[in-house]
Amino acid sequence: MRAVASRLRARPAGHYDGSILGRGENPYPLPSAGVPIRIAFVGQSTYFEACVLESPATVFVEFREGADADAMRARVAAFAPDVVVVFRPELLAPGVFADLRVPVIGFLTEPIPRRPARRTHPDLLQRGFALSKLDPNNVDRLIAFDPLIVGTVDPTMRVWRSLPLPVADRLYAPVRPYSAQPSVLLVGRSTPYRERFLVRPKAELTLVHAAFGIGTDELARMMAEHDIAVNLHNEPYPSFENRVSLHLAAGQLVVSETLSPTHGLEPDIDYLEFATPEQFLAVLRTAVAHPRAYERVRHRGRRKAEAFRASRVYPRLIADLYADLRAFGTERTAASHAVTR
């Protein structure tokens, strides 16, 4: 796998030259040599369009819970992709991709119960139940955003990789000088748990709470307008929200509730960490009153965000995918009808 990735890094992102996989049978037709790989991303745009590889050879197909799965399937097929990446594959109707003759990656993005757990939050139970309905015939490989949920997912379908959601290249920005009056941004729906942390900061500081889904362009604009970004969990259970990666990429100072896992980020080096409402308020007060106090954290976080860049992540991931399919095959029905070469 390392050799596959290293050979791909020497080429333009998303290209395939015919030599990566070597000789052998493949469960799906290989992409045409020397042209960009065509990737169809499927998911809810307000959450996942910020996580895709953007190029003339990619498309984002809108799909959310309760939407017309057949219409989505038709749009994907019309694009004639070489690879499909589905965010939240557990929401797909059973069999909707069963005969789609291209590799399909399912990207698990939601926190679910971890094992072992003495007590489980009802929100996690609900998400875990949705995950249990995933149809393995819709996807060839599963990626989990959190390695700690693998033990829960495996009985439904084995997890192939674990990595955080990538960040679209257009959301990356240099670290900007602080404004005269630093402001704070929180992106995410309102929950009673979050509001317990926000009562005093909202009263004392300039804190903008974007509580409803916003598009990628609007998100980029808002991140450029605020120096500091906040990450709070939805409910009182640990997780790693992809908004942390988004804000770091935008060059903001990130102030986050304790992350689990951290995906290589170091608390109080790449971002500022807190665990209680009192700690949260104290960190924000200092960051607003003395913006240069955490200047090194801001720059270090922006540098670390390069690991999440979509044009860095997806080419390596897709190279690994083709090599893995050639080596180990797939159980999807579509593969039994695919042409090998």
Sequence and secondary structure as in RCSB ss.txt:
>XXXX:A:sequence
MRAVASRLRARPAGHYDGSILGRGENPYPLPSAGVPIRIAFVGQSTYFEACVLESPATVFVEFREGADADAMRAR
VAAFAPDVVVVFRPELLAPGVFADLRVPVIGFLTEPIPRRPARRTHPDLLQRGFALSKLDPNNVDRLIAFDPLIV
GTVDPTMRVWRSLPLPVADRLYAPVRPYSAQPSVLLVGRSTPYRERFLVRPKAELTLVHAAFGIGTDELARMMAE
HDIAVNLHNEPYPSFENRVSLHLAAGQLVVSETLSPTHGLEPDIDYLEFATPEQFLAVLRTAVAHPRAYERVRHR
GRRKAEAFRASRVYPRLIADLYADLRAFGTERTAASHAVTR
>XXXX:A:secstr
 HHHHHHHHTS TTEE S SS SS  SS    TTEE  EEEEE HHHHGGGS  STTEEEEE  TTS HHHHHHH
HHHH  SEEEEESGGGS TTTTTT  S EEEEE S    SS SS  HHHHHHHHHHTT  GGG SEEEES GGGH
HHHTTTS EEEE    B GGG        SS  EEEES   HHHHHHHHHHHHHS EEEE S   HHHHHHHHHH
 SEEEE  SSSS    THHHHHHHTT EEEEE  SS TT  BTTTBEEESSHHHHHHHHHHHHHSGGGGHHHHHH
HHHHGGGGBHHHHHHHHHHHHHHHHHHH    GGGGGS   
